[in-house]
Amino acid sequence: MKRSWFKKLLGGFSLTTAVFIFQACYGTPQDFGADIYVEGVVKSEKTGEPIMGIKVSVTDNPQYIYTDEEGWFSFYTVTADSCILKFQDQDALQNGSFIDKDTILRNVNKQIFLNIFLEEK
């Protein structure tokens, strides 16, 4: 009698442990339906060439991303009435020096594409 009770208790702990491990590995369900997908390309205003290494960030959110070799960036951000995107040159030695630029996004539904042109300093 004591052994069956112990086996049931041990089995319950094993099942509970497996559920916690599954949740830790795969996380809890997220609602991505309300997010905005922002993508675009950053180019030099003077030459029209893409700029690599520009930091693209959202002011109300700690997330940021850098443009790739072709000046492209893309990310998801939280839906809001408006948000400010910052474009900052972080590696002036590598690709020249560009003036920082802010862009305000308003009334965006689900997706937006941006062509950003930065001035050289």
N, CA and C atoms as an extended XYZ file, in Angstrom:
363
Properties=species:S:1:pos:R:3:atomname:S:1:resname:S:1:resid:I:1 pbc="F F F"
N         0.815       -1.185        0.000 N   MET     1
C         0.000        0.000        0.000 CA  MET     1
C         0.870        1.266        0.000 C   MET     1
N         1.912        1.265        0.844 N   LYS     2
C         2.788        2.421        0.896 CA  LYS     2
C         3.527        2.615       -0.420 C   LYS     2
N         3.906        1.531       -1.058 N   ARG     3
C         4.664        1.638       -2.315 CA  ARG     3
C         3.814        2.234       -3.428 C   ARG     3
N         2.556        1.874       -3.565 N   SER     4
C         1.724        2.419       -4.636 CA  SER     4
C         1.500        3.923       -4.422 C   SER     4
N         1.337        4.347       -3.188 N   TRP     5
C         1.188        5.763       -2.898 CA  TRP     5
C         2.454        6.522       -3.281 C   TRP     5
N         3.604        5.967       -2.962 N   PHE     6
C         4.892        6.584       -3.294 CA  PHE     6
C         5.093        6.644       -4.812 C   PHE     6
N         4.708        5.579       -5.519 N   LYS     7
C         4.838        5.563       -6.981 CA  LYS     7
C         3.941        6.621       -7.622 C   LYS     7
N         2.733        6.782       -7.112 N   LYS     8
C         1.826        7.805       -7.649 CA  LYS     8
C         2.390        9.199       -7.398 C   LYS     8
N         2.933        9.435       -6.223 N   LEU     9
C         3.527       10.727       -5.902 CA  LEU     9
C         4.730       11.010       -6.798 C   LEU     9
N         5.587       10.011       -6.965 N   LEU    10
C         6.760       10.159       -7.825 CA  LEU    10
C         6.347       10.379       -9.283 C   LEU    10
N         5.341        9.684       -9.747 N   GLY    11
C         4.832        9.875      -11.109 CA  GLY    11
C         4.274       11.275      -11.313 C   GLY    11
N         3.562       11.798      -10.307 N   GLY    12
C         3.029       13.165      -10.384 CA  GLY    12
C         4.139       14.199      -10.467 C   GLY    12
N         5.179       14.014       -9.656 N   PHE    13
C         6.325       14.924       -9.721 CA  PHE    13
C         7.020       14.842      -11.071 C   PHE    13
N         7.125       13.666      -11.618 N   SER    14
C         7.778       13.501      -12.924 CA  SER    14
C         6.994       14.202      -14.016 C   SER    14
N         5.669       14.069      -14.012 N   LEU    15
C         4.833       14.732      -15.005 CA  LEU    15
C         4.929       16.252      -14.863 C   LEU    15
N         4.871       16.737      -13.630 N   THR    16
C         4.980       18.175      -13.382 CA  THR    16
C         6.330       18.705      -13.850 C   THR    16
N         7.380       17.981      -13.587 N   THR    17
C         8.718       18.385      -14.023 CA  THR    17
C         8.797       18.436      -15.544 C   THR    17
N         8.219       17.454      -16.216 N   ALA    18
C         8.233       17.431      -17.681 CA  ALA    18
C         7.490       18.631      -18.255 C   ALA    18
N         6.367       19.004      -17.653 N   VAL    19
C         5.602       20.166      -18.127 CA  VAL    19
C         6.418       21.440      -17.951 C   VAL    19
N         7.067       21.620      -16.802 N   PHE    20
C         7.889       22.815      -16.579 CA  PHE    20
C         9.069       22.874      -17.547 C   PHE    20
N         9.691       21.751      -17.828 N   ILE    21
C        10.808       21.723      -18.776 CA  ILE    21
C        10.323       22.084      -20.169 C   ILE    21
N         9.171       21.575      -20.581 N   PHE    22
C         8.608       21.902      -21.891 CA  PHE    22
C         8.342       23.400      -22.002 C   PHE    22
N         7.751       23.976      -20.947 N   GLN    23
C         7.460       25.401      -20.967 CA  GLN    23
C         8.752       26.224      -21.005 C   GLN    23
N         9.769       25.796      -20.285 N   ALA    24
C        11.041       26.521      -20.274 CA  ALA    24
C        11.705       26.484      -21.644 C   ALA    24
N        11.592       25.366      -22.344 N   CYS    25
C        12.228       25.239      -23.649 CA  CYS    25
C        11.458       25.965      -24.748 C   CYS    25
N        10.150       25.860      -24.729 N   TYR    26
C         9.339       26.398      -25.822 CA  TYR    26
C         8.573       27.653      -25.459 C   TYR    26
N         8.608       28.058      -24.221 N   GLY    27
C         7.975       29.296      -23.795 CA  GLY    27
C         6.466       29.207      -23.759 C   GLY    27
N         5.875       30.318      -23.386 N   THR    28
C         4.421       30.405      -23.356 CA  THR    28
C         3.937       30.989      -24.667 C   THR    28
N         2.709       30.729      -25.042 N   PRO    29
C         2.198       31.280      -26.306 CA  PRO    29
C         2.246       32.802      -26.288 C   PRO    29
N         2.620       33.383      -27.408 N   GLN    30
C         2.688       34.835      -27.548 CA  GLN    30
C         1.658       35.295      -28.570 C   GLN    30
N         1.163       36.482      -28.396 N   ASP    31
C         0.232       37.057      -29.358 CA  ASP    31
C         1.004       38.025      -30.244 C   ASP    31
N         1.347       37.585      -31.444 N   PHE    32
C         2.081       38.444      -32.365 CA  PHE    32
C         1.153       39.163      -33.333 C   PHE    32
N        -0.138       38.985      -33.197 N   GLY    33
C        -1.084       39.561      -34.137 CA  GLY    33
C        -1.144       41.075      -34.113 C   GLY    33
N        -0.876       41.707      -32.979 N   ALA    34
C        -1.029       43.152      -32.858 CA  ALA    34
C         0.257       43.914      -33.158 C   ALA    34
N         1.325       43.233      -33.522 N   ASP    35
C         2.597       43.907      -33.772 CA  ASP    35
C         2.653       44.494      -35.178 C   ASP    35
N         3.559       45.455      -35.347 N   ILE    36
C         3.797       46.098      -36.639 CA  ILE    36
C         5.121       45.588      -37.185 C   ILE    36
N         5.133       45.220      -38.460 N   TYR    37
C         6.364       44.790      -39.124 CA  TYR    37
C         6.938       45.993      -39.853 C   TYR    37
N         8.145       46.386      -39.465 N   VAL    38
C         8.819       47.538      -40.073 CA  VAL    38
C        10.029       47.018      -40.839 C   VAL    38
N        10.136       47.405      -42.097 N   GLU    39
C        11.305       47.043      -42.893 CA  GLU    39
C        11.665       48.220      -43.779 C   GLU    39
N        12.902       48.207      -44.253 N   GLY    40
C        13.315       49.287      -45.124 CA  GLY    40
C        14.780       49.206      -45.466 C   GLY    40
N        15.229       50.261      -46.116 N   VAL    41
C        16.620       50.352      -46.540 CA  VAL    41
C        17.123       51.760      -46.234 C   VAL    41
N        18.382       51.847      -45.808 N   VAL    42
C        19.012       53.132      -45.497 CA  VAL    42
C        20.089       53.385      -46.549 C   VAL    42
N        20.009       54.578      -47.179 N   LYS    43
C        20.953       54.932      -48.245 CA  LYS    43
C        21.542       56.305      -47.998 C   LYS    43
N        22.667       56.555      -48.646 N   SER    44
C        23.296       57.865      -48.608 CA  SER    44
C        22.503       58.820      -49.500 C   SER    44
N        22.194       60.002      -48.972 N   GLU    45
C        21.465       61.001      -49.756 CA  GLU    45
C        22.302       61.488      -50.938 C   GLU    45
N        23.608       61.563      -50.745 N   LYS    46
C        24.507       62.091      -51.775 CA  LYS    46
C        24.734       61.094      -52.911 C   LYS    46
N        25.020       59.823      -52.567 N   THR    47
C        25.382       58.843      -53.592 CA  THR    47
C        24.267       57.860      -53.930 C   THR    47
N        23.295       57.701      -53.039 N   GLY    48
C        22.233       56.719      -53.259 CA  GLY    48
C        22.653       55.294      -52.943 C   GLY    48
N        23.882       55.141      -52.440 N   GLU    49
C        24.395       53.808      -52.095 CA  GLU    49
C        23.881       53.382      -50.723 C   GLU    49
N        23.646       52.079      -50.520 N   PRO    50
C        23.206       51.600      -49.214 CA  PRO    50
C        24.289       51.791      -48.150 C   PRO    50
N        23.847       51.981      -46.915 N   ILE    51
C        24.775       52.206      -45.804 CA  ILE    51
C        24.666       51.044      -44.816 C   ILE    51
N        25.779       50.393      -44.557 N   MET    52
C        25.831       49.301      -43.601 CA  MET    52
C        26.153       49.841      -42.208 C   MET    52
N        25.626       49.188      -41.174 N   GLY    53
C        25.997       49.520      -39.803 CA  GLY    53
C        25.251       50.675      -39.176 C   GLY    53
N        24.125       51.085      -39.756 N   ILE    54
C        23.318       52.135      -39.145 CA  ILE    54
C        22.422       51.493      -38.087 C   ILE    54
N        22.420       52.056      -36.895 N   LYS    55
C        21.595       51.534      -35.801 CA  LYS    55
C        20.176       52.083      -35.959 C   LYS    55
N        19.206       51.171      -36.066 N   VAL    56
C        17.795       51.531      -36.182 CA  VAL    56
C        17.131       51.131      -34.868 C   VAL    56
N        16.525       52.094      -34.167 N   SER    57
C        15.922       51.794      -32.871 CA  SER    57
C        14.565       52.477      -32.729 C   SER    57
N        13.755       51.941      -31.829 N   VAL    58
C        12.461       52.511      -31.481 CA  VAL    58
C        12.625       53.177      -30.126 C   VAL    58
N        12.218       54.446      -29.995 N   THR    59
C        12.500       55.201      -28.775 CA  THR    59
C        11.786       54.657      -27.544 C   THR    59
N        10.560       54.174      -27.670 N   ASP    60
C         9.811       53.689      -26.508 CA  ASP    60
C        10.099       52.229      -26.195 C   ASP    60
N        11.024       51.631      -26.912 N   ASN    61
C        11.295       50.212      -26.782 CA  ASN    61
C        12.812       50.028      -26.818 C   ASN    61
N        13.364       49.176      -25.982 N   PRO    62
C        14.821       49.032      -25.948 CA  PRO    62
C        15.396       48.229      -27.119 C   PRO    62
N        14.568       47.833      -28.070 N   GLN    63
C        15.073       47.029      -29.175 CA  GLN    63
C        15.778       47.888      -30.221 C   GLN    63
N        16.741       47.291      -30.896 N   TYR    64
C        17.416       47.960      -32.000 CA  TYR    64
C        18.002       46.891      -32.917 C   TYR    64
N        18.366       47.314      -34.125 N   ILE    65
C        18.964       46.427      -35.120 CA  ILE    65
C        19.899       47.273      -35.971 C   ILE    65
N        20.887       46.625      -36.560 N   TYR    66
C        21.812       47.327      -37.450 CA  TYR    66
C        21.512       46.942      -38.892 C   TYR    66
N        21.705       47.899      -39.803 N   THR    67
C        21.495       47.601      -41.217 CA  THR    67
C        22.576       46.648      -41.708 C   THR    67
N        22.219       45.805      -42.669 N   ASP    68
C        23.173       44.835      -43.217 CA  ASP    68
C        24.003       45.466      -44.337 C   ASP    68
N        24.740       44.650      -45.066 N   GLU    69
C        25.633       45.137      -46.124 CA  GLU    69
C        24.893       45.894      -47.219 C   GLU    69
N        23.610       45.578      -47.406 N   GLU    70
C        22.817       46.227      -48.446 CA  GLU    70
C        21.918       47.328      -47.885 C   GLU    70
N        22.155       47.711      -46.623 N   GLY    71
C        21.395       48.788      -46.001 CA  GLY    71
C        20.022       48.376      -45.490 C   GLY    71
N        19.678       47.093      -45.553 N   TRP    72
C        18.355       46.609      -45.165 CA  TRP    72
C        18.241       46.396      -43.663 C   TRP    72
N        17.036       46.613      -43.157 N   PHE    73
C        16.691       46.301      -41.771 CA  PHE    73
C        15.236       45.836      -41.737 C   PHE    73
N        14.891       45.044      -40.733 N   SER    74
C        13.500       44.639      -40.521 CA  SER    74
C        13.345       44.153      -39.092 C   SER    74
N        12.192       44.454      -38.498 N   PHE    75
C        11.891       44.022      -37.135 CA  PHE    75
C        10.403       44.202      -36.862 C   PHE    75
N         9.939       43.585      -35.789 N   TYR    76
C         8.578       43.774      -35.297 CA  TYR    76
C         8.632       44.713      -34.109 C   TYR    76
N         7.612       45.560      -33.981 N   THR    77
C         7.500       46.434      -32.821 CA  THR    77
C         6.045       46.469      -32.372 C   THR    77
N         5.821       46.924      -31.174 N   VAL    78
C         4.485       46.946      -30.589 CA  VAL    78
C         3.624       48.000      -31.278 C   VAL    78
N         2.367       47.675      -31.497 N   THR    79
C         1.431       48.615      -32.097 CA  THR    79
C         1.189       49.796      -31.156 C   THR    79
N         1.236       50.996      -31.715 N   ALA    80
C         0.977       52.218      -30.945 CA  ALA    80
C         0.412       53.264      -31.901 C   ALA    80
N        -0.167       54.325      -31.345 N   ASP    81
C        -0.686       55.400      -32.193 CA  ASP    81
C         0.432       56.036      -32.994 C   ASP    81
N         1.591       56.161      -32.378 N   SER    82
C         2.763       56.678      -33.073 CA  SER    82
C         4.012       56.169      -32.374 C   SER    82
N         5.091       56.090      -33.131 N   CYS    83
C         6.379       55.731      -32.544 CA  CYS    83
C         7.485       56.443      -33.324 C   CYS    83
N         8.605       56.623      -32.665 N   ILE    84
C         9.727       57.334      -33.275 CA  ILE    84
C        10.844       56.337      -33.546 C   ILE    84
N        11.279       56.291      -34.795 N   LEU    85
C        12.426       55.479      -35.177 CA  LEU    85
C        13.642       56.383      -35.256 C   LEU    85
N        14.742       55.910      -34.692 N   LYS    86
C        16.000       56.654      -34.734 CA  LYS    86
C        16.971       55.916      -35.642 C   LYS    86
N        17.662       56.648      -36.476 N   PHE    87
C        18.704       56.113      -37.348 CA  PHE    87
C        20.006       56.798      -36.956 C   PHE    87
N        20.948       55.997      -36.423 N   GLN    88
C        22.192       56.556      -35.900 CA  GLN    88
C        23.387       55.844      -36.532 C   GLN    88
N        24.372       56.644      -36.965 N   ASP    89
C        25.611       56.086      -37.508 CA  ASP    89
C        26.513       55.718      -36.341 C   ASP    89
N        26.797       54.434      -36.192 N   GLN    90
C        27.591       53.941      -35.069 CA  GLN    90
C        29.052       53.687      -35.439 C   GLN    90
N        29.336       53.503      -36.720 N   ASP    91
C        30.701       53.150      -37.136 CA  ASP    91
C        31.187       54.091      -38.240 C   ASP    91
N        31.370       55.350      -37.893 N   ALA    92
C        31.730       56.374      -38.872 CA  ALA    92
C        33.011       56.046      -39.628 C   ALA    92
N        33.921       55.317      -39.041 N   LEU    93
C        35.180       55.000      -39.706 CA  LEU    93
C        34.997       54.017      -40.862 C   LEU    93
N        33.994       53.141      -40.745 N   GLN    94
C        33.827       52.093      -41.742 CA  GLN    94
C        33.119       52.569      -43.006 C   GLN    94
N        32.079       53.394      -42.870 N   ASN    95
C        31.289       53.748      -44.043 CA  ASN    95
C        31.081       55.242      -44.216 C   ASN    95
N        31.866       56.045      -43.579 N   GLY    96
C        31.673       57.487      -43.638 CA  GLY    96
C        30.888       57.947      -42.424 C   GLY    96
N        30.662       59.220      -42.330 N   SER    97
C        29.977       59.785      -41.175 CA  SER    97
C        28.661       60.406      -41.625 C   SER    97
N        27.565       59.995      -40.988 N   PHE    98
C        26.238       60.459      -41.380 CA  PHE    98
C        25.527       61.103      -40.199 C   PHE    98
N        24.672       62.079      -40.501 N   ILE    99
C        23.888       62.779      -39.488 CA  ILE    99
C        22.744       61.871      -39.036 C   ILE    99
N        22.519       61.806      -37.720 N   ASP   100
C        21.409       61.013      -37.177 CA  ASP   100
C        20.079       61.571      -37.669 C   ASP   100
N        19.096       60.678      -37.767 N   LYS   101
C        17.786       61.085      -38.256 CA  LYS   101
C        16.700       60.380      -37.457 C   LYS   101
N        15.609       61.110      -37.152 N   ASP   102
C        14.439       60.535      -36.490 CA  ASP   102
C        13.280       60.545      -37.480 C   ASP   102
N        12.462       59.500      -37.417 N   THR   103
C        11.273       59.402      -38.257 CA  THR   103
C        10.093       59.016      -37.375 C   THR   103
N         8.989       59.724      -37.509 N   ILE   104
C         7.793       59.429      -36.728 CA  ILE   104
C         6.841       58.606      -37.576 C   ILE   104
N         6.404       57.476      -37.027 N   LEU   105
C         5.412       56.632      -37.685 CA  LEU   105
C         4.071       56.850      -37.002 C   LEU   105
N         3.039       57.129      -37.796 N   ARG   106
C         1.702       57.334      -37.247 CA  ARG   106
C         0.699       56.503      -38.025 C   ARG   106
N        -0.302       55.995      -37.314 N   ASN   107
C        -1.420       55.255      -37.907 CA  ASN   107
C        -0.965       54.134      -38.833 C   ASN   107
N        -0.068       53.328      -38.360 N   VAL   108
C         0.429       52.192      -39.138 CA  VAL   108
C        -0.432       50.980      -38.813 C   VAL   108
N        -0.881       50.259      -39.831 N   ASN   109
C        -1.731       49.094      -39.604 CA  ASN   109
C        -0.923       47.874      -39.204 C   ASN   109
N        -0.334       47.188      -40.155 N   LYS   110
C         0.371       45.935      -39.868 CA  LYS   110
C         1.804       45.924      -40.388 C   LYS   110
N         2.057       46.644      -41.478 N   GLN   111
C         3.362       46.561      -42.120 CA  GLN   111
C         3.707       47.902      -42.748 C   GLN   111
N         4.991       48.231      -42.707 N   ILE   112
C         5.438       49.483      -43.325 CA  ILE   112
C         6.822       49.272      -43.933 C   ILE   112
N         7.045       49.903      -45.093 N   PHE   113
C         8.354       49.879      -45.744 CA  PHE   113
C         8.871       51.309      -45.790 C   PHE   113
N        10.148       51.491      -45.406 N   LEU   114
C        10.750       52.823      -45.365 CA  LEU   114
C        11.979       52.897      -46.266 C   LEU   114
N        12.070       53.978      -47.021 N   ASN   115
C        13.294       54.336      -47.738 CA  ASN   115
C        13.866       55.530      -46.990 C   ASN   115
N        14.991       55.339      -46.333 N   ILE   116
C        15.597       56.384      -45.517 CA  ILE   116
C        16.884       56.860      -46.190 C   ILE   116
N        17.009       58.163      -46.338 N   PHE   117
C        18.215       58.753      -46.907 CA  PHE   117
C        18.890       59.608      -45.830 C   PHE   117
N        20.164       59.336      -45.555 N   LEU   118
C        20.918       60.066      -44.542 CA  LEU   118
C        21.911       61.020      -45.205 C   LEU   118
N        22.040       62.197      -44.607 N   GLU   119
C        23.020       63.184      -45.072 CA  GLU   119
C        24.380       62.901      -44.472 C   GLU   119
N        25.412       63.147      -45.248 N   GLU   120
C        26.775       63.021      -44.733 CA  GLU   120
C        27.107       64.239      -43.895 C   GLU   120
N        27.958       64.046      -42.869 N   LYS   121
C        28.392       65.167      -42.014 CA  LYS   121
C        29.412       66.007      -42.730 C   LYS   121
